[in-house]
Amino acid sequence: MNIDPPAPLPYVTSFTCDNVDYGGPQAQGECDGFTPSYFSRLSGKFHVCPFGIESQPTRATDIECSDLGDVVSSKMQSLTSTLIHEFMHSQNAGDATPTGKIQDAEYGAGSCMRIVTDKAKKPQRAFVNADSYQWFALNAFYNSYCDNLFGLPLVTQADFDKGMAQLYGSPEYNETLTSGILEGV
């Protein structure tokens, strides 16, 4: 007797991309010239800043596999991956996490990998970090699209500095993620 598994239910959410720099959670414009996008949990809206549109390819498929190298890196980023990151902040995606929302704990492929591999960084934070989902999706997509298994990201001081600058400037950054709130999760 063959039993077919039930069909997966579609996951539908409300997620608005607003073309106005509506100010994010601090009620002031967040587009500062180097922020690609931001999300406000209060309004359920995200905004893609001019820098986010002008500084990266629009689609993941706009990037040539031959340009990616052998490791997961920022060369894989596109507007598509930025939208994945912002979507993870939405209530429907984040409410199921231990903290009740997905925030910004780390930015960049190397920093996200460090969360998982460095016990002192509390590996559980990967589950509540928006960029972790972005890098998982990018790695999975390009492994398939390019028919290549990309190596672990390289961590350089420049990558770390850029990630920390983005992190501290993020309206979704929450210091409590580094202070042990996820102990035992």
Contacts in CASP RR format, 6 or more apart in sequence:
PFRMAT RR
TARGET T0000
AUTHOR 0000-0000-0000
METHOD contacts of the structure
MODEL  1
MNIDPPAPLPYVTSFTCDNVDYGGPQAQGECDGFTPSYFSRLSGKFHVCP
FGIESQPTRATDIECSDLGDVVSSKMQSLTSTLIHEFMHSQNAGDATPTG
KIQDAEYGAGSCMRIVTDKAKKPQRAFVNADSYQWFALNAFYNSYCDNLF
GLPLVTQADFDKGMAQLYGSPEYNETLTSGILEGV
11 92 0 8 1.000
13 90 0 8 1.000
13 92 0 8 1.000
13 93 0 8 1.000
14 44 0 8 1.000
14 92 0 8 1.000
15 44 0 8 1.000
15 46 0 8 1.000
15 87 0 8 1.000
15 90 0 8 1.000
15 92 0 8 1.000
16 43 0 8 1.000
16 44 0 8 1.000
16 45 0 8 1.000
16 46 0 8 1.000
17 45 0 8 1.000
17 46 0 8 1.000
17 47 0 8 1.000
17 48 0 8 1.000
17 83 0 8 1.000
18 45 0 8 1.000
18 46 0 8 1.000
18 47 0 8 1.000
19 47 0 8 1.000
20 47 0 8 1.000
21 29 0 8 1.000
21 30 0 8 1.000
21 31 0 8 1.000
21 47 0 8 1.000
21 49 0 8 1.000
22 29 0 8 1.000
22 40 0 8 1.000
22 43 0 8 1.000
22 45 0 8 1.000
22 47 0 8 1.000
23 29 0 8 1.000
23 30 0 8 1.000
23 40 0 8 1.000
23 47 0 8 1.000
24 30 0 8 1.000
24 38 0 8 1.000
24 39 0 8 1.000
24 40 0 8 1.000
24 42 0 8 1.000
24 43 0 8 1.000
24 47 0 8 1.000
24 171 0 8 1.000
25 40 0 8 1.000
25 41 0 8 1.000
25 42 0 8 1.000
25 171 0 8 1.000
26 171 0 8 1.000
30 38 0 8 1.000
30 47 0 8 1.000
30 49 0 8 1.000
30 171 0 8 1.000
31 38 0 8 1.000
31 47 0 8 1.000
31 49 0 8 1.000
31 50 0 8 1.000
31 51 0 8 1.000
33 49 0 8 1.000
33 50 0 8 1.000
33 51 0 8 1.000
34 51 0 8 1.000
34 165 0 8 1.000
35 49 0 8 1.000
35 51 0 8 1.000
35 52 0 8 1.000
35 166 0 8 1.000
35 169 0 8 1.000
36 48 0 8 1.000
36 49 0 8 1.000
36 51 0 8 1.000
36 52 0 8 1.000
36 55 0 8 1.000
36 56 0 8 1.000
36 82 0 8 1.000
37 46 0 8 1.000
37 47 0 8 1.000
37 48 0 8 1.000
37 49 0 8 1.000
37 52 0 8 1.000
37 82 0 8 1.000
37 83 0 8 1.000
37 85 0 8 1.000
37 86 0 8 1.000
38 46 0 8 1.000
38 47 0 8 1.000
38 49 0 8 1.000
38 86 0 8 1.000
38 170 0 8 1.000
38 171 0 8 1.000
38 172 0 8 1.000
39 45 0 8 1.000
39 46 0 8 1.000
39 47 0 8 1.000
39 86 0 8 1.000
39 89 0 8 1.000
39 90 0 8 1.000
39 171 0 8 1.000
39 172 0 8 1.000
40 46 0 8 1.000
40 171 0 8 1.000
41 89 0 8 1.000
41 90 0 8 1.000
41 91 0 8 1.000
41 101 0 8 1.000
44 90 0 8 1.000
44 91 0 8 1.000
46 83 0 8 1.000
46 86 0 8 1.000
46 87 0 8 1.000
46 89 0 8 1.000
46 90 0 8 1.000
48 79 0 8 1.000
48 82 0 8 1.000
48 83 0 8 1.000
52 79 0 8 1.000
52 82 0 8 1.000
53 79 0 8 1.000
56 77 0 8 1.000
56 78 0 8 1.000
56 79 0 8 1.000
56 82 0 8 1.000
57 63 0 8 1.000
57 78 0 8 1.000
57 79 0 8 1.000
58 78 0 8 1.000
58 79 0 8 1.000
58 80 0 8 1.000
59 78 0 8 1.000
59 79 0 8 1.000
59 80 0 8 1.000
60 76 0 8 1.000
60 78 0 8 1.000
60 80 0 8 1.000
60 81 0 8 1.000
60 138 0 8 1.000
60 141 0 8 1.000
60 142 0 8 1.000
60 145 0 8 1.000
61 145 0 8 1.000
62 78 0 8 1.000
63 75 0 8 1.000
63 76 0 8 1.000
63 78 0 8 1.000
65 142 0 8 1.000
65 145 0 8 1.000
65 146 0 8 1.000
65 148 0 8 1.000
67 75 0 8 1.000
68 75 0 8 1.000
68 76 0 8 1.000
68 142 0 8 1.000
68 146 0 8 1.000
68 148 0 8 1.000
68 150 0 8 1.000
69 75 0 8 1.000
69 150 0 8 1.000
70 148 0 8 1.000
70 150 0 8 1.000
70 151 0 8 1.000
71 150 0 8 1.000
71 151 0 8 1.000
71 152 0 8 1.000
71 153 0 8 1.000
71 154 0 8 1.000
72 109 0 8 1.000
72 110 0 8 1.000
72 113 0 8 1.000
72 135 0 8 1.000
72 138 0 8 1.000
72 139 0 8 1.000
72 142 0 8 1.000
72 150 0 8 1.000
72 151 0 8 1.000
72 152 0 8 1.000
72 153 0 8 1.000
73 109 0 8 1.000
73 153 0 8 1.000
73 154 0 8 1.000
74 108 0 8 1.000
74 109 0 8 1.000
74 159 0 8 1.000
76 109 0 8 1.000
76 138 0 8 1.000
76 139 0 8 1.000
76 142 0 8 1.000
77 138 0 8 1.000
81 134 0 8 1.000
81 137 0 8 1.000
81 138 0 8 1.000
82 134 0 8 1.000
84 133 0 8 1.000
84 134 0 8 1.000
84 137 0 8 1.000
85 130 0 8 1.000
85 131 0 8 1.000
85 133 0 8 1.000
85 134 0 8 1.000
86 130 0 8 1.000
87 93 0 8 1.000
88 94 0 8 1.000
88 102 0 8 1.000
88 130 0 8 1.000
88 133 0 8 1.000
88 134 0 8 1.000
89 101 0 8 1.000
89 102 0 8 1.000
89 103 0 8 1.000
89 130 0 8 1.000
89 172 0 8 1.000
91 101 0 8 1.000
93 102 0 8 1.000
94 100 0 8 1.000
94 101 0 8 1.000
94 102 0 8 1.000
94 128 0 8 1.000
95 101 0 8 1.000
97 127 0 8 1.000
97 128 0 8 1.000
98 124 0 8 1.000
98 127 0 8 1.000
98 128 0 8 1.000
98 182 0 8 1.000
98 185 0 8 1.000
99 128 0 8 1.000
99 177 0 8 1.000
99 181 0 8 1.000
99 182 0 8 1.000
100 128 0 8 1.000
101 128 0 8 1.000
102 128 0 8 1.000
102 129 0 8 1.000
102 130 0 8 1.000
102 133 0 8 1.000
103 128 0 8 1.000
103 129 0 8 1.000
103 130 0 8 1.000
103 172 0 8 1.000
103 173 0 8 1.000
103 174 0 8 1.000
103 177 0 8 1.000
104 129 0 8 1.000
104 130 0 8 1.000
104 131 0 8 1.000
104 167 0 8 1.000
104 170 0 8 1.000
104 172 0 8 1.000
104 173 0 8 1.000
104 174 0 8 1.000
105 115 0 8 1.000
105 125 0 8 1.000
105 128 0 8 1.000
105 129 0 8 1.000
105 167 0 8 1.000
105 173 0 8 1.000
105 174 0 8 1.000
105 177 0 8 1.000
105 178 0 8 1.000
106 112 0 8 1.000
106 114 0 8 1.000
106 115 0 8 1.000
106 125 0 8 1.000
106 129 0 8 1.000
106 131 0 8 1.000
106 132 0 8 1.000
106 163 0 8 1.000
106 167 0 8 1.000
107 131 0 8 1.000
107 162 0 8 1.000
107 163 0 8 1.000
107 164 0 8 1.000
107 166 0 8 1.000
107 167 0 8 1.000
107 170 0 8 1.000
108 131 0 8 1.000
108 135 0 8 1.000
108 153 0 8 1.000
108 159 0 8 1.000
108 162 0 8 1.000
108 163 0 8 1.000
108 166 0 8 1.000
109 135 0 8 1.000
109 138 0 8 1.000
109 153 0 8 1.000
109 159 0 8 1.000
110 153 0 8 1.000
110 154 0 8 1.000
110 155 0 8 1.000
110 159 0 8 1.000
111 131 0 8 1.000
111 155 0 8 1.000
111 159 0 8 1.000
111 160 0 8 1.000
111 163 0 8 1.000
112 126 0 8 1.000
112 129 0 8 1.000
112 131 0 8 1.000
112 132 0 8 1.000
112 135 0 8 1.000
112 153 0 8 1.000
113 135 0 8 1.000
113 152 0 8 1.000
113 153 0 8 1.000
113 155 0 8 1.000
114 121 0 8 1.000
114 155 0 8 1.000
115 121 0 8 1.000
115 122 0 8 1.000
115 123 0 8 1.000
115 125 0 8 1.000
115 126 0 8 1.000
115 129 0 8 1.000
115 132 0 8 1.000
116 123 0 8 1.000
116 126 0 8 1.000
116 132 0 8 1.000
117 123 0 8 1.000
122 178 0 8 1.000
122 180 0 8 1.000
122 182 0 8 1.000
122 183 0 8 1.000
124 182 0 8 1.000
124 184 0 8 1.000
124 185 0 8 1.000
125 177 0 8 1.000
125 178 0 8 1.000
125 182 0 8 1.000
126 132 0 8 1.000
127 185 0 8 1.000
128 177 0 8 1.000
128 182 0 8 1.000
129 177 0 8 1.000
130 172 0 8 1.000
135 153 0 8 1.000
139 150 0 8 1.000
142 148 0 8 1.000
142 150 0 8 1.000
143 149 0 8 1.000
143 150 0 8 1.000
153 159 0 8 1.000
167 173 0 8 1.000
END
